[in-house]
Amino acid sequence: MQLQDIKFKKLKTKKRIGRGGSRGKTSGKGTKGQTSRSGNSTRAAERDFIKKVPKLRGYKFKGINEKIFSLNVSDIAKAFKGGEEVNQNTLHEKGLISKRGGKHSAVKILGNGEISVKVSVADCYLSKSAKEKIEKAGGSVTEKKGSKN
């Protein structure tokens, strides 16, 4: 046996399209458009969808209206003693409201329950019934401008 008699199994070459030659006109690439061009790499449709919809990227709309804590007159009667002032700072100290983003949110006092404690309310929104009950108990009210119904 000599070297020229050795038969090697011929390896099949990878099919390469778009190179001209015997394949004719479009060389197996189809006709016109983005996918027939060289360098075509279309990204998956899901990725385009995620880029279009901001919600899926983690963007959250904060909203136009400020968030308002609502408290009842009965909650204030339990937490405060006579003669104390009710405002956002004192409500936070007593643990009735929490801060959002390092700031005090607006507070609206509603008229559910009874109050017999004389308190002065400042910088809070009040419902009509809450205002009446606080004033009837001998307290004073300096309401925040622009009522929130």
C-alpha positions in Angstrom: 0.0 0.0 0.0 1.3 3.4 -1.0 0.4 6.9 0.2 -1.6 7.7 -2.9 -3.8 4.6 -2.4 -5.1 5.7 1.0 -8.8 6.8 0.6 -9.9 9.6 2.9 -13.6 10.1 3.6 -14.4 13.4 2.1 -15.9 15.8 4.7 -19.0 17.6 3.7 -18.5 21.4 3.6 -21.0 23.7 5.3 -23.5 25.2 2.9 -22.7 28.9 2.4 -25.4 31.0 0.8 -25.2 34.4 -0.7 -21.9 33.8 -2.4 -23.0 33.9 -6.0 -22.1 31.1 -8.3 -24.4 28.2 -9.3 -27.3 29.2 -7.0 -28.4 32.0 -9.3 -30.0 35.4 -8.9 -30.6 35.7 -5.2 -28.2 32.9 -4.2 -30.6 31.3 -1.8 -31.2 34.4 0.2 -34.8 35.1 -0.9 -35.9 38.3 -2.5 -35.3 41.8 -1.3 -35.8 43.3 2.1 -33.8 43.2 5.4 -33.4 39.4 5.6 -31.8 39.2 2.1 -29.0 41.6 3.0 -25.6 40.7 4.4 -25.2 41.4 8.1 -28.8 40.8 8.8 -29.5 40.0 12.5 -33.0 40.8 13.6 -33.5 40.8 17.3 -36.3 38.7 18.9 -39.8 40.2 19.0 -39.9 39.9 22.8 -37.0 42.3 23.2 -38.7 44.9 21.0 -41.8 44.6 23.1 -40.0 45.1 26.4 -38.3 48.2 25.0 -41.6 49.6 23.9 -43.5 49.0 27.1 -41.9 51.0 29.9 -43.7 49.1 32.7 -41.7 46.0 31.9 -38.4 47.9 32.2 -39.2 48.8 35.8 -40.5 52.3 35.3 -43.3 53.2 37.7 -45.5 56.2 37.3 -45.7 58.2 40.5 -49.0 59.7 39.9 -50.2 63.3 39.8 -52.2 63.3 43.1 -50.4 63.2 46.4 -51.0 60.2 48.6 -53.2 61.0 51.6 -53.3 59.2 54.9 -56.8 59.1 56.4 -57.4 59.0 60.1 -60.6 58.9 62.2 -61.4 61.3 65.0 -61.5 58.3 67.4 -57.8 57.5 66.5 -56.8 61.0 67.6 -58.8 60.8 70.8 -56.9 57.6 71.8 -53.5 58.9 70.9 -53.6 62.5 72.1 -54.2 64.1 75.5 -56.0 67.5 76.1 -54.3 70.6 74.9 -51.9 68.9 72.5 -51.4 70.0 68.8 -52.2 67.6 66.0 -50.1 68.0 62.9 -48.0 65.8 60.6 -45.0 65.7 62.9 -46.9 64.8 66.1 -48.9 62.2 64.2 -45.7 60.6 63.0 -44.2 60.6 66.5 -47.3 58.9 67.9 -47.0 56.2 65.1 -50.3 57.0 63.4 -48.8 57.9 60.0 -45.5 57.0 58.3 -43.2 58.9 56.0 -43.1 58.2 52.3 -39.9 58.9 50.6 -38.5 60.8 53.6 -41.4 63.3 53.6 -44.7 63.5 55.5 -47.7 62.7 53.3 -50.9 64.7 53.5 -53.3 63.7 56.3 -57.1 63.9 56.2 -59.1 63.5 59.4 -62.5 61.8 59.0 -65.4 62.0 61.4 -65.8 58.3 62.4 -66.0 57.9 66.1 -66.2 60.3 69.0 -63.8 62.8 70.5 -63.9 64.4 73.9 -60.3 65.6 74.0 -59.5 69.3 73.4 -56.9 69.3 70.7 -55.7 71.9 68.1 -55.4 70.6 64.6 -53.1 72.2 62.1 -51.9 71.4 58.5 -54.4 68.6 58.0 -57.4 68.2 55.7 -60.7 67.6 57.5 -64.1 66.4 56.7 -67.1 68.5 57.7 -68.2 66.1 60.4 -64.6 65.8 61.8 -64.3 69.6 62.0 -67.7 69.9 63.8 -66.7 67.1 66.3 -63.3 68.7 67.1 -64.8 72.2 67.6 -67.7 70.7 69.7 -65.1 69.1 72.0 -63.5 72.5 72.5 -60.6 72.1 70.1 -59.4 74.5 67.4 -58.9 73.9 63.7 -56.6 75.6 61.2 -57.3 73.7 58.1 -54.9 73.1 55.2 -55.8 75.2 52.2 -57.5 73.4 49.3 -59.9 70.8 50.7 -59.5 67.2 49.7 -63.0 65.6 49.6 
